[in-house]
Amino acid sequence: ASGRAGKMALTTKLMSTAHPLYIGSIPDNYDRYMVPVLFQPFADSLAASVRALNPSRVLELACGTGAVTRSLVGILPNGARLVATDYSPDMLEIAQQNLSDSASIEWQVADACALPFEDESFDVIACQFGTMSFPDRPAAMAEAHRVLSPSGHLIFSTWGEISMNPIFDVIEKTLRAMFPEEETPIMPTPFSMTDP
């Protein structure tokens, strides 16, 4: 489809998808352009918070192309188990390519809302900027609670107010100016958990 009808169809398709679509060239472009600018500095900080807990079993949810995974690999205690998961096989493939020399990571396609792990399997769960995209957040939090040990920790990050994020603020304002009668298909989700 082309023109306004095509854009509306795309908006409807994106909004009706339970999980975001990270397929085709999106994972590579995400890793090449967005990770260095937007995600890596936060990944280092999140990984340091995980390391401070001295965990032996770590689960990463929504690892994407592996920004946090890369940060964790070099700082986790020796012998720590790291399982990196993502809903998108294409994102996980890029993450694996980025860390092909690390045999210490277990990779798994997994839905955060229905984790394929035994109860109390992990000491720490880490998730950078993924919780906002989970289609059923209460189910994802319940699953995280289920697979954490009784003294375990869930460490996750979300974006603050869009007005405090100049890059996304410009994108949002541009999309609204271009399509004033349509809801933007992507911007509300990343900024939907701004209230601490």
LUMTI-669674 format. One record per residue (C-alpha): residue in three letters; x negated, y, z; chain; residue number from 1. Coordinates in Angstrom, 2 decimals. Example, Ala and Ser with C-alpha at 12.3 -4.5 7.8 and 13.67 -1.06 7.14 Angstrom:
<recs>
(ALA (-12.30 -4.50 7.80) A 1) (SER (-13.67 -1.06 7.14) A 2) 
</recs>
This chain:
<recs>
(ALA (0.00 0.00 0.00) A 1) (SER (-1.14 3.53 -0.55) A 2) (GLY (-0.33 6.99 0.71) A 3) (ARG (1.87 7.67 3.71) A 4) (ALA (3.70 4.33 3.49) A 5) (GLY (0.38 2.47 3.62) A 6) (LYS (-0.82 4.47 6.60) A 7) (MET (2.45 3.85 8.43) A 8) (ALA (2.20 0.14 7.71) A 9) (LEU (-1.36 0.11 9.08) A 10) (THR (-0.25 1.98 12.19) A 11) (THR (2.59 -0.48 12.74) A 12) (LYS (0.27 -3.45 12.20) A 13) (LEU (-2.34 -2.11 14.64) A 14) (MET (0.21 -1.27 17.31) A 15) (SER (1.97 -4.62 17.06) A 16) (THR (-1.21 -6.68 17.39) A 17) (ALA (-1.63 -8.17 20.84) A 18) (HIS (-5.41 -7.81 20.72) A 19) (PRO (-7.38 -5.15 18.84) A 20) (LEU (-8.62 -6.23 15.43) A 21) (TYR (-12.42 -6.37 15.41) A 22) (ILE (-13.03 -8.26 12.18) A 23) (GLY (-14.86 -7.90 8.89) A 24) (SER (-17.39 -5.03 8.87) A 25) (ILE (-16.03 -3.48 12.10) A 26) (PRO (-18.28 -5.43 14.53) A 27) (ASP (-21.47 -4.55 12.63) A 28) (ASN (-20.53 -0.87 12.31) A 29) (TYR (-19.43 -0.79 15.96) A 30) (ASP (-22.81 -2.17 17.03) A 31) (ARG (-24.85 0.00 14.68) A 32) (TYR (-23.16 3.35 15.26) A 33) (MET (-21.10 3.31 18.43) A 34) (VAL (-23.14 1.20 20.85) A 35) (PRO (-26.29 3.38 20.87) A 36) (VAL (-24.33 6.62 21.23) A 37) (LEU (-21.36 5.66 23.40) A 38) (PHE (-21.90 2.33 25.11) A 39) (GLN (-25.54 1.49 25.86) A 40) (PRO (-26.14 4.09 28.60) A 41) (PHE (-23.01 2.90 30.42) A 42) (ALA (-24.03 -0.73 29.82) A 43) (ASP (-27.33 -0.18 31.63) A 44) (SER (-25.49 1.36 34.58) A 45) (LEU (-22.92 -1.44 34.76) A 46) (ALA (-25.66 -4.08 34.56) A 47) (ALA (-27.54 -2.40 37.42) A 48) (SER (-24.37 -2.57 39.53) A 49) (VAL (-24.07 -6.28 38.78) A 50) (ARG (-27.75 -6.89 39.58) A 51) (ALA (-27.41 -5.13 42.94) A 52) (LEU (-25.05 -7.93 44.02) A 53) (ASN (-27.74 -10.58 43.35) A 54) (PRO (-25.27 -12.97 41.67) A 55) (SER (-25.98 -16.51 40.59) A 56) (ARG (-22.90 -16.88 38.32) A 57) (VAL (-21.83 -13.96 36.09) A 58) (LEU (-18.95 -13.78 33.64) A 59) (GLU (-18.79 -10.94 31.15) A 60) (LEU (-15.36 -10.25 29.66) A 61) (ALA (-14.91 -8.46 26.34) A 62) (CYS (-18.65 -8.45 25.72) A 63) (GLY (-18.17 -7.05 22.21) A 64) (THR (-21.50 -6.96 20.40) A 65) (GLY (-23.42 -7.52 23.62) A 66) (ALA (-24.43 -4.10 25.00) A 67) (VAL (-23.96 -5.15 28.64) A 68) (THR (-25.18 -8.66 27.87) A 69) (ARG (-28.48 -7.24 26.58) A 70) (SER (-28.84 -5.17 29.74) A 71) (LEU (-28.04 -8.12 32.01) A 72) (VAL (-30.43 -10.59 30.40) A 73) (GLY (-33.52 -8.76 31.56) A 74) (ILE (-32.45 -8.02 35.13) A 75) (LEU (-30.41 -10.93 36.49) A 76) (PRO (-32.13 -13.11 39.10) A 77) (ASN (-34.04 -16.11 37.75) A 78) (GLY (-31.75 -19.07 37.21) A 79) (ALA (-28.57 -16.97 37.16) A 80) (ARG (-25.83 -18.29 34.89) A 81) (LEU (-24.47 -15.71 32.41) A 82) (VAL (-21.36 -16.48 30.37) A 83) (ALA (-20.52 -13.81 27.79) A 84) (THR (-17.02 -13.90 26.30) A 85) (ASP (-14.97 -11.97 23.80) A 86) (TYR (-11.61 -12.49 22.14) A 87) (SER (-13.10 -11.67 18.73) A 88) (PRO (-15.32 -14.36 17.19) A 89) (ASP (-16.73 -11.71 14.83) A 90) (MET (-17.85 -9.47 17.72) A 91) (LEU (-19.30 -12.47 19.54) A 92) (GLU (-21.24 -13.46 16.41) A 93) (ILE (-22.98 -10.06 16.31) A 94) (ALA (-23.74 -10.33 20.05) A 95) (GLN (-25.31 -13.74 19.52) A 96) (GLN (-27.40 -12.42 16.62) A 97) (ASN (-28.59 -9.53 18.80) A 98) (LEU (-29.70 -11.97 21.50) A 99) (SER (-30.71 -14.97 19.42) A 100) (ASP (-33.95 -15.37 21.38) A 101) (SER (-32.16 -15.80 24.71) A 102) (ALA (-31.20 -19.37 25.53) A 103) (SER (-29.97 -18.39 28.99) A 104) (ILE (-26.61 -17.04 27.77) A 105) (GLU (-23.52 -19.18 27.32) A 106) (TRP (-21.28 -17.70 24.59) A 107) (GLN (-17.58 -18.39 24.45) A 108) (VAL (-14.57 -17.02 22.60) A 109) (ALA (-12.07 -16.40 25.38) A 110) (ASP (-8.89 -14.50 26.09) A 111) (ALA (-9.23 -12.51 29.34) A 112) (CYS (-5.52 -13.10 29.96) A 113) (ALA (-5.98 -16.90 29.96) A 114) (LEU (-9.57 -17.72 30.95) A 115) (PRO (-10.82 -21.24 30.18) A 116) (PHE (-12.75 -21.58 33.46) A 117) (GLU (-12.22 -23.40 36.74) A 118) (ASP (-11.09 -21.56 39.86) A 119) (GLU (-13.86 -19.78 41.78) A 120) (SER (-16.43 -20.30 39.00) A 121) (PHE (-18.17 -16.90 39.22) A 122) (ASP (-19.69 -14.52 41.76) A 123) (VAL (-19.32 -11.46 39.55) A 124) (ILE (-17.20 -10.53 36.57) A 125) (ALA (-18.36 -7.57 34.47) A 126) (CYS (-16.34 -5.79 31.82) A 127) (GLN (-17.31 -2.58 30.07) A 128) (PHE (-14.48 -0.61 28.44) A 129) (GLY (-12.43 -3.75 27.75) A 130) (THR (-9.73 -3.79 30.40) A 131) (MET (-7.79 -1.00 28.68) A 132) (SER (-7.36 -3.23 25.62) A 133) (PHE (-6.10 -6.34 27.39) A 134) (PRO (-2.53 -6.89 26.17) A 135) (ASP (-1.39 -8.05 29.62) A 136) (ARG (-3.50 -6.32 32.26) A 137) (PRO (-1.83 -7.92 35.29) A 138) (ALA (-2.43 -11.37 33.78) A 139) (ALA (-6.06 -10.50 33.07) A 140) (MET (-6.58 -9.25 36.63) A 141) (ALA (-4.92 -12.38 38.01) A 142) (GLU (-7.21 -14.54 35.88) A 143) (ALA (-10.27 -12.59 37.05) A 144) (HIS (-9.16 -13.11 40.65) A 145) (ARG (-8.62 -16.82 40.02) A 146) (VAL (-12.09 -17.49 38.57) A 147) (LEU (-13.95 -15.34 41.13) A 148) (SER (-15.33 -16.87 44.30) A 149) (PRO (-13.60 -15.64 47.47) A 150) (SER (-16.41 -13.13 48.06) A 151) (GLY (-16.77 -12.31 44.36) A 152) (HIS (-16.69 -8.91 42.68) A 153) (LEU (-15.03 -7.56 39.56) A 154) (ILE (-16.97 -4.62 38.13) A 155) (PHE (-15.40 -2.83 35.21) A 156) (SER (-15.50 0.57 33.58) A 157) (THR (-12.88 2.59 31.76) A 158) (TRP (-12.96 5.92 29.99) A 159) (GLY (-11.92 9.04 31.87) A 160) (GLU (-9.57 11.68 30.49) A 161) (ILE (-9.87 12.12 26.73) A 162) (SER (-10.39 15.86 27.20) A 163) (MET (-13.66 15.02 28.99) A 164) (ASN (-14.90 12.91 26.06) A 165) (PRO (-15.72 15.29 23.21) A 166) (ILE (-16.23 12.64 20.52) A 167) (PHE (-12.88 10.94 21.02) A 168) (ASP (-11.16 14.24 21.71) A 169) (VAL (-12.16 15.50 18.24) A 170) (ILE (-11.03 12.24 16.64) A 171) (GLU (-7.68 12.40 18.43) A 172) (LYS (-7.08 16.04 17.50) A 173) (THR (-8.05 15.36 13.87) A 174) (LEU (-5.70 12.37 13.62) A 175) (ARG (-2.85 14.36 15.19) A 176) (ALA (-3.42 17.22 12.73) A 177) (MET (-3.50 14.84 9.75) A 178) (PHE (-0.47 12.81 10.86) A 179) (PRO (1.65 15.04 13.12) A 180) (GLU (4.72 12.79 12.97) A 181) (GLU (2.90 9.56 13.87) A 182) (GLU (1.41 8.21 17.04) A 183) (THR (-2.29 7.56 16.62) A 184) (PRO (-2.85 3.80 16.55) A 185) (ILE (-6.01 3.61 18.61) A 186) (MET (-6.64 6.61 20.84) A 187) (PRO (-4.01 6.05 23.58) A 188) (THR (-5.41 2.63 24.53) A 189) (PRO (-8.99 3.56 25.52) A 190) (PHE (-7.71 6.39 27.70) A 191) (SER (-4.82 4.57 29.34) A 192) (MET (-6.57 3.80 32.64) A 193) (THR (-7.90 7.20 33.66) A 194) (ASP (-6.29 7.38 37.09) A 195) (PRO (-8.65 5.86 39.71) A 196) 
</recs>
